[in-house]
Amino acid sequence: MAAELHVELVAADRSVWSGEATLVVARTTSGDIGVMPGHQPLLGVLESGPVTIRTSDGGTVVAAVHGGFISFADNKLSLLAEIAELSDEIDVRRAERAMERAKSDADASAERRADVRLRAVSAH
């Protein structure tokens, strides 16, 4: 049996995903980080970007995450996000419209959020 870590992905308003995984990749202010079972304890600040979770059953879960924190200790990984949504929850057409609106309004932060949502969908 492969080593596992317990993952909790929580947004400000709900628990997004919880389960066992073999690898989690997230974007932090220090760059992308991969966390596997046995990783050194860490605490970091999440940047907006896709989070990829390789589940213990061989599946992949991808979420669009916007800000928050990541912490790991004792084979428990917590991703505490301001906003997070699983790739299969994202309405691609709505995200594309949001991207166009953000570009026409020159709203860089809205454009970044829409880009992350679209990247999360395409990564899955």
PLY file of the C-alpha trace (Angstrom):
ply
format ascii 1.0
element vertex 124
property float x
property float y
property float z
element edge 123
property int vertex1
property int vertex2
end_header
0.00 0.00 0.00
1.36 3.41 -0.99
1.96 6.08 1.63
-0.87 8.58 1.94
-1.54 11.97 3.37
-4.87 13.32 4.52
-6.00 16.43 2.61
-8.58 19.03 3.58
-9.41 21.72 1.01
-11.61 24.30 2.69
-12.98 27.59 1.35
-14.26 30.42 3.52
-17.84 29.23 3.01
-17.57 25.42 2.81
-15.52 22.25 2.83
-14.56 21.71 -0.83
-12.75 18.34 -0.76
-11.45 15.93 1.85
-9.70 12.62 1.42
-6.51 10.64 1.08
-3.87 11.55 -1.50
-0.37 10.64 -2.61
0.58 14.08 -3.96
-0.74 17.64 -3.85
0.64 20.44 -6.03
-0.21 24.05 -5.16
1.07 27.54 -5.99
2.51 29.53 -3.10
4.14 32.95 -2.91
7.47 31.06 -3.04
6.49 29.14 -6.20
4.83 25.83 -6.94
5.17 23.18 -4.25
4.51 19.46 -4.30
3.65 17.77 -1.03
3.91 14.02 -0.57
3.58 11.84 2.53
6.47 12.47 4.91
7.10 16.04 3.68
8.72 18.41 6.16
6.19 20.53 8.08
5.34 23.72 6.22
3.22 26.82 6.39
2.80 28.99 3.31
0.63 31.57 1.60
-1.39 30.33 -1.38
-1.35 32.29 -4.62
-4.26 32.11 -7.05
-3.79 29.02 -9.17
-4.94 25.48 -9.77
-4.38 22.92 -7.00
-3.90 19.35 -8.22
-4.59 16.44 -5.86
-3.53 12.90 -6.85
-5.94 10.74 -4.90
-4.98 7.43 -3.32
-7.27 5.57 -5.72
-5.31 6.90 -8.72
-7.72 9.72 -9.59
-7.04 13.42 -9.93
-8.92 16.30 -8.34
-8.25 19.82 -9.62
-9.53 22.97 -7.95
-9.24 26.67 -8.71
-7.95 28.33 -5.54
-7.78 32.08 -4.90
-5.63 33.06 -1.94
-5.34 31.51 1.49
-2.88 29.32 3.36
-1.33 25.87 3.10
-0.06 23.91 6.08
1.35 20.42 6.48
2.28 18.44 9.58
1.92 14.80 10.66
0.80 13.72 7.15
-2.16 16.14 7.27
-2.33 18.82 4.58
-4.71 21.75 5.01
-5.49 24.16 2.19
-7.47 27.04 3.66
-8.59 29.13 0.70
-10.45 32.40 0.45
-12.27 30.98 -2.59
-12.01 27.45 -4.01
-14.05 25.49 -6.51
-13.55 22.06 -8.00
-12.93 21.99 -11.75
-16.14 20.05 -12.38
-18.13 22.79 -10.59
-16.84 25.51 -12.92
-19.15 26.74 -15.67
-16.69 27.19 -18.55
-18.91 29.56 -20.54
-19.45 31.74 -17.49
-15.70 31.80 -16.77
-14.98 32.73 -20.40
-17.53 35.58 -20.23
-15.95 36.75 -16.96
-12.54 36.74 -18.66
-13.84 38.86 -21.56
-15.53 41.30 -19.16
-12.36 41.60 -17.07
-10.27 42.29 -20.18
-12.66 44.96 -21.44
-12.82 46.56 -17.97
-9.02 46.30 -17.58
-9.66 44.55 -14.24
-6.44 42.59 -13.67
-7.59 40.78 -10.52
-10.87 39.63 -12.12
-8.92 38.52 -15.20
-6.54 36.52 -12.99
-9.47 34.82 -11.20
-11.11 33.89 -14.51
-7.79 32.60 -15.87
-7.28 30.36 -12.83
-10.78 28.93 -13.20
-10.21 28.16 -16.88
-6.78 26.60 -16.17
-8.31 24.40 -13.47
-10.89 23.11 -15.93
-8.33 22.45 -18.66
-5.94 20.70 -16.22
-8.56 18.12 -15.33
0 1
1 2
2 3
3 4
4 5
5 6
6 7
7 8
8 9
9 10
10 11
11 12
12 13
13 14
14 15
15 16
16 17
17 18
18 19
19 20
20 21
21 22
22 23
23 24
24 25
25 26
26 27
27 28
28 29
29 30
30 31
31 32
32 33
33 34
34 35
35 36
36 37
37 38
38 39
39 40
40 41
41 42
42 43
43 44
44 45
45 46
46 47
47 48
48 49
49 50
50 51
51 52
52 53
53 54
54 55
55 56
56 57
57 58
58 59
59 60
60 61
61 62
62 63
63 64
64 65
65 66
66 67
67 68
68 69
69 70
70 71
71 72
72 73
73 74
74 75
75 76
76 77
77 78
78 79
79 80
80 81
81 82
82 83
83 84
84 85
85 86
86 87
87 88
88 89
89 90
90 91
91 92
92 93
93 94
94 95
95 96
96 97
97 98
98 99
99 100
100 101
101 102
102 103
103 104
104 105
105 106
106 107
107 108
108 109
109 110
110 111
111 112
112 113
113 114
114 115
115 116
116 117
117 118
118 119
119 120
120 121
121 122
122 123
